[in-house]
C-alpha cells in the first residue's frame, strides 16, 4: 500500500504517552486542532504496529536524554507553551 497521512489525538497532559503506529511512521508535526492536541504522521498502514512513546514538557521543565523534538505548541491564547518530544529507546 502507498503512504497515507493519519492523525493521532494526544492527551494534553505532562508525562509519557504511548501510541501504536505502523513501523517506520514518519512524524510530520503536532498542533492544536480545535481544542485537541493532534499529531500527524505519514505511514504505511499495512506495516505492523509498534509502540511509540511521546512526552509533553513545559517550558522550564527538565527534558530527559534520548528524545527527539517534534513541535513547540502554544495554547490558543499563547499563555501556555509546551514541547512535544518522542522518547527514543
PDB file with SEQRES, HELIX, SHEET and CRYST1 records, atoms N, CA, C and O in Angstrom:
SEQRES   1 A   89  UNK UNK UNK UNK UNK UNK UNK UNK UNK UNK UNK UNK UNK          
SEQRES   2 A   89  UNK UNK UNK UNK UNK UNK UNK UNK UNK UNK UNK UNK UNK          
SEQRES   3 A   89  UNK UNK UNK UNK UNK UNK UNK UNK UNK UNK UNK UNK UNK          
SEQRES   4 A   89  UNK UNK UNK UNK UNK UNK UNK UNK UNK UNK UNK UNK UNK          
SEQRES   5 A   89  UNK UNK UNK UNK UNK UNK UNK UNK UNK UNK UNK UNK UNK          
SEQRES   6 A   89  UNK UNK UNK UNK UNK UNK UNK UNK UNK UNK UNK UNK UNK          
SEQRES   7 A   89  UNK UNK UNK UNK UNK UNK UNK UNK UNK UNK UNK                  
SHEET    1 AA1 3 UNK A   4  UNK A  10  0                                        
SHEET    2 AA1 3 UNK A  36  UNK A  43 -1                                        
SHEET    3 AA1 3 UNK A  26  UNK A  33 -1                                        
SHEET    1 AA2 4 UNK A  15  UNK A  22  0                                        
SHEET    2 AA2 4 UNK A  49  UNK A  58 -1                                        
SHEET    3 AA2 4 UNK A  81  UNK A  87 -1                                        
SHEET    4 AA2 4 UNK A  67  UNK A  74 -1                                        
CRYST1    1.000    1.000    1.000  90.00  90.00  90.00 P 1           1          
ATOM      1  N   UNK A   1       0.831  -1.186   0.000  1.00  0.00           N  
ATOM      2  CA  UNK A   1       0.000   0.000   0.000  1.00  0.00           C  
ATOM      3  C   UNK A   1       0.873   1.246   0.000  1.00  0.00           C  
ATOM      4  O   UNK A   1       2.008   1.223   0.476  1.00  0.00           O  
ATOM      5  N   UNK A   2       0.342   2.315  -0.530  1.00  0.00           N  
ATOM      6  CA  UNK A   2       1.076   3.576  -0.551  1.00  0.00           C  
ATOM      7  C   UNK A   2       1.023   4.258   0.807  1.00  0.00           C  
ATOM      8  O   UNK A   2       0.225   3.896   1.671  1.00  0.00           O  
ATOM      9  N   UNK A   3       1.876   5.239   0.977  1.00  0.00           N  
ATOM     10  CA  UNK A   3       1.880   6.001   2.219  1.00  0.00           C  
ATOM     11  C   UNK A   3       0.654   6.894   2.306  1.00  0.00           C  
ATOM     12  O   UNK A   3       0.199   7.442   1.302  1.00  0.00           O  
ATOM     13  N   UNK A   4       0.127   7.033   3.503  1.00  0.00           N  
ATOM     14  CA  UNK A   4      -1.011   7.914   3.775  1.00  0.00           C  
ATOM     15  C   UNK A   4      -0.686   8.735   5.021  1.00  0.00           C  
ATOM     16  O   UNK A   4       0.245   8.412   5.759  1.00  0.00           O  
ATOM     17  N   UNK A   5      -1.449   9.785   5.249  1.00  0.00           N  
ATOM     18  CA  UNK A   5      -1.262  10.586   6.452  1.00  0.00           C  
ATOM     19  C   UNK A   5      -2.405  10.272   7.407  1.00  0.00           C  
ATOM     20  O   UNK A   5      -3.578  10.315   7.034  1.00  0.00           O  
ATOM     21  N   UNK A   6      -2.040   9.958   8.642  1.00  0.00           N  
ATOM     22  CA  UNK A   6      -3.008   9.685   9.703  1.00  0.00           C  
ATOM     23  C   UNK A   6      -2.792  10.704  10.807  1.00  0.00           C  
ATOM     24  O   UNK A   6      -1.702  11.260  10.945  1.00  0.00           O  
ATOM     25  N   UNK A   7      -3.836  10.947  11.595  1.00  0.00           N  
ATOM     26  CA  UNK A   7      -3.661  11.816  12.756  1.00  0.00           C  
ATOM     27  C   UNK A   7      -3.979  11.034  14.015  1.00  0.00           C  
ATOM     28  O   UNK A   7      -4.810  10.126  14.020  1.00  0.00           O  
ATOM     29  N   UNK A   8      -3.298  11.410  15.073  1.00  0.00           N  
ATOM     30  CA  UNK A   8      -3.425  10.772  16.381  1.00  0.00           C  
ATOM     31  C   UNK A   8      -3.732  11.851  17.409  1.00  0.00           C  
ATOM     32  O   UNK A   8      -3.016  12.847  17.502  1.00  0.00           O  
ATOM     33  N   UNK A   9      -4.779  11.657  18.169  1.00  0.00           N  
ATOM     34  CA  UNK A   9      -5.114  12.586  19.249  1.00  0.00           C  
ATOM     35  C   UNK A   9      -4.225  12.286  20.452  1.00  0.00           C  
ATOM     36  O   UNK A   9      -4.098  11.134  20.867  1.00  0.00           O  
ATOM     37  N   UNK A  10      -3.618  13.315  20.999  1.00  0.00           N  
ATOM     38  CA  UNK A  10      -2.784  13.178  22.183  1.00  0.00           C  
ATOM     39  C   UNK A  10      -3.479  13.854  23.357  1.00  0.00           C  
ATOM     40  O   UNK A  10      -4.243  14.803  23.181  1.00  0.00           O  
ATOM     41  N   UNK A  11      -3.204  13.356  24.546  1.00  0.00           N  
ATOM     42  CA  UNK A  11      -3.703  14.000  25.762  1.00  0.00           C  
ATOM     43  C   UNK A  11      -2.853  15.230  26.020  1.00  0.00           C  
ATOM     44  O   UNK A  11      -1.634  15.203  25.852  1.00  0.00           O  
ATOM     45  N   UNK A  12      -3.483  16.276  26.418  1.00  0.00           N  
ATOM     46  CA  UNK A  12      -2.756  17.495  26.731  1.00  0.00           C  
ATOM     47  C   UNK A  12      -2.339  17.447  28.191  1.00  0.00           C  
ATOM     48  O   UNK A  12      -2.732  18.289  28.999  1.00  0.00           O  
ATOM     49  N   UNK A  13      -1.521  16.424  28.513  1.00  0.00           N  
ATOM     50  CA  UNK A  13      -1.035  16.164  29.862  1.00  0.00           C  
ATOM     51  C   UNK A  13       0.481  16.042  29.825  1.00  0.00           C  
ATOM     52  O   UNK A  13       1.059  15.546  28.857  1.00  0.00           O  
ATOM     53  N   UNK A  14       1.109  16.504  30.896  1.00  0.00           N  
ATOM     54  CA  UNK A  14       2.547  16.313  31.000  1.00  0.00           C  
ATOM     55  C   UNK A  14       2.810  14.838  31.295  1.00  0.00           C  
ATOM     56  O   UNK A  14       1.993  14.169  31.928  1.00  0.00           O  
ATOM     57  N   UNK A  15       3.939  14.345  30.838  1.00  0.00           N  
ATOM     58  CA  UNK A  15       4.293  12.950  31.065  1.00  0.00           C  
ATOM     59  C   UNK A  15       4.232  12.143  29.787  1.00  0.00           C  
ATOM     60  O   UNK A  15       3.921  12.661  28.715  1.00  0.00           O  
ATOM     61  N   UNK A  16       4.538  10.858  29.925  1.00  0.00           N  
ATOM     62  CA  UNK A  16       4.657   9.960  28.781  1.00  0.00           C  
ATOM     63  C   UNK A  16       3.300   9.434  28.317  1.00  0.00           C  
ATOM     64  O   UNK A  16       2.407   9.158  29.117  1.00  0.00           O  
ATOM     65  N   UNK A  17       3.180   9.306  26.995  1.00  0.00           N  
ATOM     66  CA  UNK A  17       2.017   8.690  26.361  1.00  0.00           C  
ATOM     67  C   UNK A  17       2.532   7.684  25.344  1.00  0.00           C  
ATOM     68  O   UNK A  17       3.559   7.911  24.703  1.00  0.00           O  
ATOM     69  N   UNK A  18       1.831   6.586  25.199  1.00  0.00           N  
ATOM     70  CA  UNK A  18       2.228   5.551  24.242  1.00  0.00           C  
ATOM     71  C   UNK A  18       1.131   5.415  23.191  1.00  0.00           C  
ATOM     72  O   UNK A  18      -0.052   5.327  23.518  1.00  0.00           O  
ATOM     73  N   UNK A  19       1.546   5.400  21.919  1.00  0.00           N  
ATOM     74  CA  UNK A  19       0.612   5.212  20.817  1.00  0.00           C  
ATOM     75  C   UNK A  19       1.156   4.145  19.888  1.00  0.00           C  
ATOM     76  O   UNK A  19       2.354   4.109  19.606  1.00  0.00           O  
ATOM     77  N   UNK A  20       0.284   3.282  19.416  1.00  0.00           N  
ATOM     78  CA  UNK A  20       0.674   2.278  18.419  1.00  0.00           C  
ATOM     79  C   UNK A  20       0.625   2.932  17.044  1.00  0.00           C  
ATOM     80  O   UNK A  20      -0.373   3.538  16.652  1.00  0.00           O  
ATOM     81  N   UNK A  21       1.737   2.789  16.326  1.00  0.00           N  
ATOM     82  CA  UNK A  21       1.841   3.338  14.981  1.00  0.00           C  
ATOM     83  C   UNK A  21       2.555   2.311  14.114  1.00  0.00           C  
ATOM     84  O   UNK A  21       3.391   1.557  14.612  1.00  0.00           O  
ATOM     85  N   UNK A  22       2.238   2.272  12.826  1.00  0.00           N  
ATOM     86  CA  UNK A  22       2.962   1.361  11.948  1.00  0.00           C  
ATOM     87  C   UNK A  22       4.471   1.627  11.993  1.00  0.00           C  
ATOM     88  O   UNK A  22       4.913   2.774  12.050  1.00  0.00           O  
ATOM     89  N   UNK A  23       5.235   0.558  11.966  1.00  0.00           N  
ATOM     90  CA  UNK A  23       6.690   0.663  11.982  1.00  0.00           C  
ATOM     91  C   UNK A  23       7.146   1.592  10.853  1.00  0.00           C  
ATOM     92  O   UNK A  23       6.672   1.481   9.723  1.00  0.00           O  
ATOM     93  N   UNK A  24       8.051   2.490  11.160  1.00  0.00           N  
ATOM     94  CA  UNK A  24       8.589   3.407  10.162  1.00  0.00           C  
ATOM     95  C   UNK A  24       7.737   4.642   9.927  1.00  0.00           C  
ATOM     96  O   UNK A  24       8.051   5.439   9.044  1.00  0.00           O  
ATOM     97  N   UNK A  25       6.663   4.823  10.695  1.00  0.00           N  
ATOM     98  CA  UNK A  25       5.824   6.018  10.532  1.00  0.00           C  
ATOM     99  C   UNK A  25       6.674   7.270  10.728  1.00  0.00           C  
ATOM    100  O   UNK A  25       7.467   7.352  11.665  1.00  0.00           O  
ATOM    101  N   UNK A  26       6.502   8.237   9.842  1.00  0.00           N  
ATOM    102  CA  UNK A  26       7.262   9.487   9.900  1.00  0.00           C  
ATOM    103  C   UNK A  26       6.392  10.571  10.534  1.00  0.00           C  
ATOM    104  O   UNK A  26       5.352  10.940   9.990  1.00  0.00           O  
ATOM    105  N   UNK A  27       6.823  11.073  11.680  1.00  0.00           N  
ATOM    106  CA  UNK A  27       6.095  12.140  12.356  1.00  0.00           C  
ATOM    107  C   UNK A  27       6.257  13.420  11.543  1.00  0.00           C  
ATOM    108  O   UNK A  27       7.374  13.815  11.209  1.00  0.00           O  
ATOM    109  N   UNK A  28       5.138  14.064  11.227  1.00  0.00           N  
ATOM    110  CA  UNK A  28       5.184  15.302  10.444  1.00  0.00           C  
ATOM    111  C   UNK A  28       5.138  16.540  11.326  1.00  0.00           C  
ATOM    112  O   UNK A  28       5.982  17.426  11.193  1.00  0.00           O  
ATOM    113  N   UNK A  29       4.170  16.610  12.219  1.00  0.00           N  
ATOM    114  CA  UNK A  29       4.029  17.754  13.110  1.00  0.00           C  
ATOM    115  C   UNK A  29       2.980  17.447  14.165  1.00  0.00           C  
ATOM    116  O   UNK A  29       2.298  16.424  14.101  1.00  0.00           O  
ATOM    117  N   UNK A  30       2.861  18.330  15.122  1.00  0.00           N  
ATOM    118  CA  UNK A  30       1.787  18.273  16.111  1.00  0.00           C  
ATOM    119  C   UNK A  30       1.314  19.702  16.328  1.00  0.00           C  
ATOM    120  O   UNK A  30       2.121  20.629  16.396  1.00  0.00           O  
ATOM    121  N   UNK A  31       0.001  19.872  16.435  1.00  0.00           N  
ATOM    122  CA  UNK A  31      -0.596  21.192  16.622  1.00  0.00           C  
ATOM    123  C   UNK A  31      -1.910  21.045  17.362  1.00  0.00           C  
ATOM    124  O   UNK A  31      -2.440  19.944  17.510  1.00  0.00           O  
ATOM    125  N   UNK A  32      -2.428  22.179  17.826  1.00  0.00           N  
ATOM    126  CA  UNK A  32      -3.763  22.205  18.394  1.00  0.00           C  
ATOM    127  C   UNK A  32      -4.747  22.290  17.232  1.00  0.00           C  
ATOM    128  O   UNK A  32      -4.625  23.165  16.375  1.00  0.00           O  
ATOM    129  N   UNK A  33      -5.719  21.384  17.203  1.00  0.00           N  
ATOM    130  CA  UNK A  33      -6.797  21.425  16.218  1.00  0.00           C  
ATOM    131  C   UNK A  33      -8.100  21.526  17.002  1.00  0.00           C  
ATOM    132  O   UNK A  33      -8.501  20.570  17.665  1.00  0.00           O  
ATOM    133  N   UNK A  34      -8.753  22.664  16.933  1.00  0.00           N  
ATOM    134  CA  UNK A  34      -9.913  22.902  17.789  1.00  0.00           C  
ATOM    135  C   UNK A  34      -9.433  23.017  19.220  1.00  0.00           C  
ATOM    136  O   UNK A  34      -8.694  23.940  19.563  1.00  0.00           O  
ATOM    137  N   UNK A  35      -9.853  22.075  20.060  1.00  0.00           N  
ATOM    138  CA  UNK A  35      -9.368  22.062  21.452  1.00  0.00           C  
ATOM    139  C   UNK A  35      -8.578  20.796  21.748  1.00  0.00           C  
ATOM    140  O   UNK A  35      -8.412  20.423  22.910  1.00  0.00           O  
ATOM    141  N   UNK A  36      -8.088  20.130  20.701  1.00  0.00           N  
ATOM    142  CA  UNK A  36      -7.391  18.846  20.837  1.00  0.00           C  
ATOM    143  C   UNK A  36      -5.961  18.962  20.316  1.00  0.00           C  
ATOM    144  O   UNK A  36      -5.721  19.584  19.281  1.00  0.00           O  
ATOM    145  N   UNK A  37      -5.009  18.362  21.037  1.00  0.00           N  
ATOM    146  CA  UNK A  37      -3.644  18.245  20.541  1.00  0.00           C  
ATOM    147  C   UNK A  37      -3.600  17.057  19.593  1.00  0.00           C  
ATOM    148  O   UNK A  37      -3.993  15.949  19.959  1.00  0.00           O  
ATOM    149  N   UNK A  38      -3.122  17.286  18.378  1.00  0.00           N  
ATOM    150  CA  UNK A  38      -3.117  16.249  17.339  1.00  0.00           C  
ATOM    151  C   UNK A  38      -1.722  16.119  16.754  1.00  0.00           C  
ATOM    152  O   UNK A  38      -1.030  17.115  16.542  1.00  0.00           O  
ATOM    153  N   UNK A  39      -1.317  14.893  16.497  1.00  0.00           N  
ATOM    154  CA  UNK A  39      -0.042  14.575  15.852  1.00  0.00           C  
ATOM    155  C   UNK A  39      -0.367  13.951  14.503  1.00  0.00           C  
ATOM    156  O   UNK A  39      -1.225  13.072  14.420  1.00  0.00           O  
ATOM    157  N   UNK A  40       0.303  14.392  13.449  1.00  0.00           N  
ATOM    158  CA  UNK A  40       0.120  13.812  12.120  1.00  0.00           C  
ATOM    159  C   UNK A  40       1.370  13.023  11.743  1.00  0.00           C  
ATOM    160  O   UNK A  40       2.493  13.432  12.040  1.00  0.00           O  
ATOM    161  N   UNK A  41       1.154  11.882  11.082  1.00  0.00           N  
ATOM    162  CA  UNK A  41       2.266  11.029  10.659  1.00  0.00           C  
ATOM    163  C   UNK A  41       1.985  10.462   9.279  1.00  0.00           C  
ATOM    164  O   UNK A  41       0.849  10.125   8.945  1.00  0.00           O  
ATOM    165  N   UNK A  42       3.045  10.365   8.485  1.00  0.00           N  
ATOM    166  CA  UNK A  42       2.966   9.691   7.181  1.00  0.00           C  
ATOM    167  C   UNK A  42       3.345   8.246   7.428  1.00  0.00           C  
ATOM    168  O   UNK A  42       4.378   7.965   8.035  1.00  0.00           O  
ATOM    169  N   UNK A  43       2.509   7.323   6.959  1.00  0.00           N  
ATOM    170  CA  UNK A  43       2.750   5.919   7.286  1.00  0.00           C  
ATOM    171  C   UNK A  43       2.177   4.980   6.243  1.00  0.00           C  
ATOM    172  O   UNK A  43       1.392   5.376   5.382  1.00  0.00           O  
ATOM    173  N   UNK A  44       2.585   3.742   6.342  1.00  0.00           N  
ATOM    174  CA  UNK A  44       2.040   2.655   5.542  1.00  0.00           C  
ATOM    175  C   UNK A  44       1.228   1.791   6.501  1.00  0.00           C  
ATOM    176  O   UNK A  44       1.796   1.117   7.359  1.00  0.00           O  
ATOM    177  N   UNK A  45      -0.086   1.806   6.363  1.00  0.00           N  
ATOM    178  CA  UNK A  45      -0.947   1.099   7.318  1.00  0.00           C  
ATOM    179  C   UNK A  45      -0.876  -0.418   7.189  1.00  0.00           C  
ATOM    180  O   UNK A  45      -1.437  -1.127   8.024  1.00  0.00           O  
ATOM    181  N   UNK A  46      -0.198  -0.936   6.157  1.00  0.00           N  
ATOM    182  CA  UNK A  46      -0.048  -2.384   6.003  1.00  0.00           C  
ATOM    183  C   UNK A  46       1.130  -2.938   6.807  1.00  0.00           C  
ATOM    184  O   UNK A  46       1.308  -4.153   6.887  1.00  0.00           O  
ATOM    185  N   UNK A  47       1.921  -2.066   7.392  1.00  0.00           N  
ATOM    186  CA  UNK A  47       3.104  -2.467   8.155  1.00  0.00           C  
ATOM    187  C   UNK A  47       2.679  -2.732   9.606  1.00  0.00           C  
ATOM    188  O   UNK A  47       1.805  -2.032  10.119  1.00  0.00           O  
ATOM    189  N   UNK A  48       3.273  -3.721  10.276  1.00  0.00           N  
ATOM    190  CA  UNK A  48       2.910  -3.995  11.681  1.00  0.00           C  
ATOM    191  C   UNK A  48       3.130  -2.773  12.576  1.00  0.00           C  
ATOM    192  O   UNK A  48       4.049  -1.983  12.363  1.00  0.00           O  
ATOM    193  N   UNK A  49       2.266  -2.640  13.576  1.00  0.00           N  
ATOM    194  CA  UNK A  49       2.336  -1.510  14.503  1.00  0.00           C  
ATOM    195  C   UNK A  49       3.322  -1.785  15.631  1.00  0.00           C  
ATOM    196  O   UNK A  49       3.516  -2.924  16.055  1.00  0.00           O  
ATOM    197  N   UNK A  50       3.932  -0.714  16.096  1.00  0.00           N  
ATOM    198  CA  UNK A  50       4.843  -0.760  17.241  1.00  0.00           C  
ATOM    199  C   UNK A  50       4.462   0.375  18.193  1.00  0.00           C  
ATOM    200  O   UNK A  50       3.804   1.336  17.792  1.00  0.00           O  
ATOM    201  N   UNK A  51       4.876   0.257  19.446  1.00  0.00           N  
ATOM    202  CA  UNK A  51       4.631   1.316  20.415  1.00  0.00           C  
ATOM    203  C   UNK A  51       5.607   2.462  20.189  1.00  0.00           C  
ATOM    204  O   UNK A  51       6.809   2.245  20.037  1.00  0.00           O  
ATOM    205  N   UNK A  52       5.080   3.684  20.170  1.00  0.00           N  
ATOM    206  CA  UNK A  52       5.909   4.889  20.112  1.00  0.00           C  
ATOM    207  C   UNK A  52       5.593   5.694  21.360  1.00  0.00           C  
ATOM    208  O   UNK A  52       4.430   5.833  21.739  1.00  0.00           O  
ATOM    209  N   UNK A  53       6.621   6.220  21.995  1.00  0.00           N  
ATOM    210  CA  UNK A  53       6.456   6.935  23.262  1.00  0.00           C  
ATOM    211  C   UNK A  53       6.669   8.434  23.038  1.00  0.00           C  
ATOM    212  O   UNK A  53       7.622   8.856  22.384  1.00  0.00           O  
ATOM    213  N   UNK A  54       5.760   9.213  23.596  1.00  0.00           N  
ATOM    214  CA  UNK A  54       5.801  10.660  23.462  1.00  0.00           C  
ATOM    215  C   UNK A  54       5.711  11.300  24.845  1.00  0.00           C  
ATOM    216  O   UNK A  54       5.140  10.729  25.774  1.00  0.00           O  
ATOM    217  N   UNK A  55       6.286  12.494  24.962  1.00  0.00           N  
ATOM    218  CA  UNK A  55       6.246  13.199  26.235  1.00  0.00           C  
ATOM    219  C   UNK A  55       6.027  14.683  25.982  1.00  0.00           C  
ATOM    220  O   UNK A  55       6.643  15.275  25.096  1.00  0.00           O  
ATOM    221  N   UNK A  56       5.144  15.269  26.772  1.00  0.00           N  
ATOM    222  CA  UNK A  56       4.913  16.713  26.745  1.00  0.00           C  
ATOM    223  C   UNK A  56       5.666  17.315  27.928  1.00  0.00           C  
ATOM    224  O   UNK A  56       5.545  16.856  29.063  1.00  0.00           O  
ATOM    225  N   UNK A  57       6.443  18.350  27.634  1.00  0.00           N  
ATOM    226  CA  UNK A  57       7.250  19.013  28.646  1.00  0.00           C  
ATOM    227  C   UNK A  57       6.942  20.507  28.593  1.00  0.00           C  
ATOM    228  O   UNK A  57       6.876  21.098  27.515  1.00  0.00           O  
ATOM    229  N   UNK A  58       6.759  21.101  29.748  1.00  0.00           N  
ATOM    230  CA  UNK A  58       6.527  22.545  29.813  1.00  0.00           C  
ATOM    231  C   UNK A  58       7.834  23.305  29.744  1.00  0.00           C  
ATOM    232  O   UNK A  58       8.896  22.770  30.063  1.00  0.00           O  
ATOM    233  N   UNK A  59       7.750  24.557  29.326  1.00  0.00           N  
ATOM    234  CA  UNK A  59       8.928  25.419  29.308  1.00  0.00           C  
ATOM    235  C   UNK A  59       9.473  25.530  30.729  1.00  0.00           C  
ATOM    236  O   UNK A  59       8.722  25.780  31.672  1.00  0.00           O  
ATOM    237  N   UNK A  60      10.784  25.343  30.873  1.00  0.00           N  
ATOM    238  CA  UNK A  60      11.433  25.405  32.184  1.00  0.00           C  
ATOM    239  C   UNK A  60      11.518  24.067  32.879  1.00  0.00           C  
ATOM    240  O   UNK A  60      12.184  23.957  33.909  1.00  0.00           O  
ATOM    241  N   UNK A  61      10.850  23.022  32.340  1.00  0.00           N  
ATOM    242  CA  UNK A  61      10.927  21.689  32.936  1.00  0.00           C  
ATOM    243  C   UNK A  61      12.107  20.925  32.353  1.00  0.00           C  
ATOM    244  O   UNK A  61      12.602  21.244  31.272  1.00  0.00           O  
ATOM    245  N   UNK A  62      12.547  19.911  33.090  1.00  0.00           N  
ATOM    246  CA  UNK A  62      13.656  19.070  32.634  1.00  0.00           C  
ATOM    247  C   UNK A  62      13.232  18.213  31.449  1.00  0.00           C  
ATOM    248  O   UNK A  62      12.091  17.761  31.355  1.00  0.00           O  
ATOM    249  N   UNK A  63      14.183  18.006  30.553  1.00  0.00           N  
ATOM    250  CA  UNK A  63      13.974  17.142  29.389  1.00  0.00           C  
ATOM    251  C   UNK A  63      14.909  15.954  29.537  1.00  0.00           C  
ATOM    252  O   UNK A  63      16.113  16.119  29.733  1.00  0.00           O  
ATOM    253  N   UNK A  64      14.349  14.762  29.440  1.00  0.00           N  
ATOM    254  CA  UNK A  64      15.195  13.583  29.596  1.00  0.00           C  
ATOM    255  C   UNK A  64      16.077  13.387  28.365  1.00  0.00           C  
ATOM    256  O   UNK A  64      15.775  13.912  27.294  1.00  0.00           O  
ATOM    257  N   UNK A  65      17.164  12.633  28.516  1.00  0.00           N  
ATOM    258  CA  UNK A  65      18.035  12.366  27.365  1.00  0.00           C  
ATOM    259  C   UNK A  65      17.337  11.439  26.376  1.00  0.00           C  
ATOM    260  O   UNK A  65      16.315  10.832  26.694  1.00  0.00           O  
ATOM    261  N   UNK A  66      17.881  11.340  25.213  1.00  0.00           N  
ATOM    262  CA  UNK A  66      17.391  10.436  24.166  1.00  0.00           C  
ATOM    263  C   UNK A  66      15.956  10.748  23.756  1.00  0.00           C  
ATOM    264  O   UNK A  66      15.093   9.870  23.730  1.00  0.00           O  
ATOM    265  N   UNK A  67      15.722  12.026  23.436  1.00  0.00           N  
ATOM    266  CA  UNK A  67      14.418  12.422  22.927  1.00  0.00           C  
ATOM    267  C   UNK A  67      14.604  13.172  21.614  1.00  0.00           C  
ATOM    268  O   UNK A  67      15.673  13.712  21.333  1.00  0.00           O  
ATOM    269  N   UNK A  68      13.536  13.191  20.817  1.00  0.00           N  
ATOM    270  CA  UNK A  68      13.529  13.918  19.547  1.00  0.00           C  
ATOM    271  C   UNK A  68      12.424  14.958  19.617  1.00  0.00           C  
ATOM    272  O   UNK A  68      11.268  14.618  19.867  1.00  0.00           O  
ATOM    273  N   UNK A  69      12.766  16.216  19.400  1.00  0.00           N  
ATOM    274  CA  UNK A  69      11.776  17.297  19.457  1.00  0.00           C  
ATOM    275  C   UNK A  69      10.875  17.232  18.224  1.00  0.00           C  
ATOM    276  O   UNK A  69      11.355  17.214  17.091  1.00  0.00           O  
ATOM    277  N   UNK A  70       9.570  17.197  18.461  1.00  0.00           N  
ATOM    278  CA  UNK A  70       8.592  17.161  17.366  1.00  0.00           C  
ATOM    279  C   UNK A  70       8.042  18.554  17.103  1.00  0.00           C  
ATOM    280  O   UNK A  70       8.011  19.006  15.959  1.00  0.00           O  
ATOM    281  N   UNK A  71       7.606  19.235  18.161  1.00  0.00           N  
ATOM    282  CA  UNK A  71       6.975  20.532  17.957  1.00  0.00           C  
ATOM    283  C   UNK A  71       6.906  21.308  19.271  1.00  0.00           C  
ATOM    284  O   UNK A  71       6.836  20.726  20.353  1.00  0.00           O  
ATOM    285  N   UNK A  72       6.927  22.632  19.149  1.00  0.00           N  
ATOM    286  CA  UNK A  72       6.624  23.522  20.260  1.00  0.00           C  
ATOM    287  C   UNK A  72       5.233  24.070  19.987  1.00  0.00           C  
ATOM    288  O   UNK A  72       4.947  24.549  18.890  1.00  0.00           O  
ATOM    289  N   UNK A  73       4.376  23.997  20.990  1.00  0.00           N  
ATOM    290  CA  UNK A  73       2.959  24.293  20.795  1.00  0.00           C  
ATOM    291  C   UNK A  73       2.522  25.333  21.820  1.00  0.00           C  
ATOM    292  O   UNK A  73       2.877  25.249  22.995  1.00  0.00           O  
ATOM    293  N   UNK A  74       1.755  26.307  21.365  1.00  0.00           N  
ATOM    294  CA  UNK A  74       1.199  27.318  22.257  1.00  0.00           C  
ATOM    295  C   UNK A  74      -0.298  27.082  22.390  1.00  0.00           C  
ATOM    296  O   UNK A  74      -0.965  26.670  21.441  1.00  0.00           O  
ATOM    297  N   UNK A  75      -0.811  27.351  23.589  1.00  0.00           N  
ATOM    298  CA  UNK A  75      -2.254  27.288  23.763  1.00  0.00           C  
ATOM    299  C   UNK A  75      -2.884  28.370  22.900  1.00  0.00           C  
ATOM    300  O   UNK A  75      -2.191  29.264  22.414  1.00  0.00           O  
ATOM    301  N   UNK A  76      -4.179  28.292  22.713  1.00  0.00           N  
ATOM    302  CA  UNK A  76      -4.856  29.228  21.817  1.00  0.00           C  
ATOM    303  C   UNK A  76      -4.597  30.687  22.207  1.00  0.00           C  
ATOM    304  O   UNK A  76      -4.487  31.548  21.335  1.00  0.00           O  
ATOM    305  N   UNK A  77      -4.500  30.967  23.495  1.00  0.00           N  
ATOM    306  CA  UNK A  77      -4.255  32.345  23.930  1.00  0.00           C  
ATOM    307  C   UNK A  77      -2.760  32.667  23.985  1.00  0.00           C  
ATOM    308  O   UNK A  77      -2.382  33.827  24.148  1.00  0.00           O  
ATOM    309  N   UNK A  78      -1.916  31.652  23.849  1.00  0.00           N  
ATOM    310  CA  UNK A  78      -0.473  31.847  23.883  1.00  0.00           C  
ATOM    311  C   UNK A  78       0.101  31.976  25.277  1.00  0.00           C  
ATOM    312  O   UNK A  78       1.286  32.270  25.432  1.00  0.00           O  
ATOM    313  N   UNK A  79      -0.723  31.760  26.301  1.00  0.00           N  
ATOM    314  CA  UNK A  79      -0.233  31.896  27.668  1.00  0.00           C  
ATOM    315  C   UNK A  79       0.499  30.658  28.150  1.00  0.00           C  
ATOM    316  O   UNK A  79       1.296  30.734  29.085  1.00  0.00           O  
ATOM    317  N   UNK A  80       0.238  29.520  27.526  1.00  0.00           N  
ATOM    318  CA  UNK A  80       0.912  28.266  27.891  1.00  0.00           C  
ATOM    319  C   UNK A  80       1.674  27.763  26.676  1.00  0.00           C  
ATOM    320  O   UNK A  80       1.127  27.655  25.579  1.00  0.00           O  
ATOM    321  N   UNK A  81       2.945  27.459  26.894  1.00  0.00           N  
ATOM    322  CA  UNK A  81       3.784  26.912  25.827  1.00  0.00           C  
ATOM    323  C   UNK A  81       4.323  25.582  26.307  1.00  0.00           C  
ATOM    324  O   UNK A  81       4.833  25.479  27.422  1.00  0.00           O  
ATOM    325  N   UNK A  82       4.213  24.556  25.464  1.00  0.00           N  
ATOM    326  CA  UNK A  82       4.759  23.256  25.817  1.00  0.00           C  
ATOM    327  C   UNK A  82       5.436  22.655  24.602  1.00  0.00           C  
ATOM    328  O   UNK A  82       5.294  23.145  23.481  1.00  0.00           O  
ATOM    329  N   UNK A  83       6.178  21.581  24.845  1.00  0.00           N  
ATOM    330  CA  UNK A  83       7.041  20.999  23.825  1.00  0.00           C  
ATOM    331  C   UNK A  83       6.770  19.492  23.763  1.00  0.00           C  
ATOM    332  O   UNK A  83       6.735  18.817  24.792  1.00  0.00           O  
ATOM    333  N   UNK A  84       6.582  18.982  22.565  1.00  0.00           N  
ATOM    334  CA  UNK A  84       6.306  17.563  22.376  1.00  0.00           C  
ATOM    335  C   UNK A  84       7.560  16.868  21.873  1.00  0.00           C  
ATOM    336  O   UNK A  84       8.161  17.280  20.881  1.00  0.00           O  
ATOM    337  N   UNK A  85       7.944  15.809  22.572  1.00  0.00           N  
ATOM    338  CA  UNK A  85       9.124  15.020  22.216  1.00  0.00           C  
ATOM    339  C   UNK A  85       8.716  13.564  22.000  1.00  0.00           C  
ATOM    340  O   UNK A  85       7.759  13.076  22.601  1.00  0.00           O  
ATOM    341  N   UNK A  86       9.456  12.886  21.135  1.00  0.00           N  
ATOM    342  CA  UNK A  86       9.356  11.422  21.074  1.00  0.00           C  
ATOM    343  C   UNK A  86      10.514  10.884  21.880  1.00  0.00           C  
ATOM    344  O   UNK A  86      11.655  11.320  21.731  1.00  0.00           O  
ATOM    345  N   UNK A  87      10.200   9.919  22.746  1.00  0.00           N  
ATOM    346  CA  UNK A  87      11.227   9.273  23.563  1.00  0.00           C  
ATOM    347  C   UNK A  87      11.838   8.159  22.731  1.00  0.00           C  
ATOM    348  O   UNK A  87      11.143   7.235  22.309  1.00  0.00           O  
ATOM    349  N   UNK A  88      13.129   8.249  22.500  1.00  0.00           N  
ATOM    350  CA  UNK A  88      13.842   7.250  21.710  1.00  0.00           C  
ATOM    351  C   UNK A  88      14.487   6.266  22.666  1.00  0.00           C  
ATOM    352  O   UNK A  88      15.204   6.677  23.578  1.00  0.00           O  
ATOM    353  N   UNK A  89      14.262   5.035  22.488  1.00  0.00           N  
ATOM    354  CA  UNK A  89      14.790   3.939  23.317  1.00  0.00           C  
ATOM    355  C   UNK A  89      15.520   4.402  24.490  1.00  0.00           C  
ATOM    356  O   UNK A  89      16.015   3.588  25.270  1.00  0.00           O  
TER     357      UNK A  89                                                      
END                                                                             
